Amino acid sequence: MRRSALLNVMVQSARKAARGLIRDFGEVEQLQVSRRGPAEFARAANQRAAEVLHKELLRVRPGFGIVIDDTGDQPGTDPSHRWIVDPLNGRDNFQHGVPQFAISIALEHVGVLIAGLILDPVSDDLFLAERGVGAMLNDRRLRVSSRTLMSDSLIGCALSAADHSDGVEPLAELKRIQGQVSGVRVLGSPALDLAYIASGRLEGYWQHDLPMWGIAAGVMIVRESAGMVTDLSGKDDWSANGSILASNQLLHQQLLDRISNKCQ
């Protein structure tokens, strides 16, 4: 896939931020063991990466709006374009020295996702997609898994304290899925979970209470890999309500029914 000028901007910005994250990640294990040390260090690393991405993306496209992590929406002079950025997706993994985190960048035009990037700084895996063009992992074109049986499928999810806030019962959902599939993985980086669906490493992924900046690029990449993304009611409202189910299209309805307990 030939990269557009905008994708090149995204790649260059992500690689510059990744160098700082790798440097910081190498220092995590050297921190004094305490309750606050690694967490504060991870927050600082996230902020440094955010500053790099903000500077690089707006240096090349100064009129675009941007939302980075939880810093809020910053409109630009060009109201039709917006960068959607998560500088350190998988921050809990990062602060515990687990090498499973990513940089996520999406570009929106008039409310529609048109490009997405997920970079794993540790493995240097680079997932890219453009609307209507397709998706790539490094130099290989991506396509979701073709598995049709739940029993053959590897599914990702997330379990967190936040899941209980709206009456969600994550363990009940997990129990309904676990007995039907080959295995369930909790990897700790939603961006990489979605990238793994696009590359056929996972067959599905679901989660509640996700901020849209952490998953926008992944949604784009899954869809351009012939996958399917909805919210957990089966509608295309994932960016507003924060619930998401992504999968190959062959398993999507089966997973929806299991998670929502429609199967008897």
Phi, psi and omega in degrees: 000124179284131182280137172284170177299322180293319177296322177298321176300315181296316182295312181299319179294315181296317181294324178293317178293325181297324179300319178292320180295319179296318177300313181293321180298326178294343180262349184302315184291343180274351182292148175295135181292120179201174181285329187253335187307298182298323181294316178295321180295318179295321177298319179294320178296319177300316181295318179297317178295321179299318180295320178297313183294319178300312182296313185289317182293318182278343175295321182271326179232074188294340182273347183289146169286167181206140169234123181240116175054226183257026182276353178100166183276125179247101182292151177250184178286341174258097185288352183273344183241144177210129170280139177235114196230134167239107186287338181211082180276118188103038186296324178299318176300314181304312185287344176261006179077019178268122186280057181223082180208168188205161167259134182233126178226128174236155175236131182246138175233117183051045176080002181247132178292130181238346178203151179212147178220136169229124179242124172269106185295334183284309181274344186067020173290129182240113179258129184226150174206148170230144184301126178079359183251327182118184183229153182224148165247110187054249181251014184247133178290141184260147170208140181295164178300151178257013180295140182247346184257132176302322185293342178263000194258144175253124189240139176257153176205181176222140177236122181212164179299328182297335182296340182274349190292330183249028179079009178289140179245083187298325181290327176293318176299315180300318180297322180292330181274319192301321182284353185254348188239170179294325179183161178236136180237136173246098190267337173090004176221098181304324179300315180289326174304313180293320176298324180290329174294315180300328183264005176081010179281330173236154176265338182198165178204136174223152178195155174252161169057047179260131173290143187294334181292340179277345187233352185301312180297319180296321177300315180300315184292319178298313182295324179281356174256018179073022175267181184230138178226129173221176166278182186278005169256002179089006180259167180268060184233026185297327184287335182270318186260352173079001175261147185212142167228123177237142181193176164288157187292340184288333184251356192300310183293323177298318179293317177304313182296320179294312183296320182273002177065038176271349179272135179255000000 
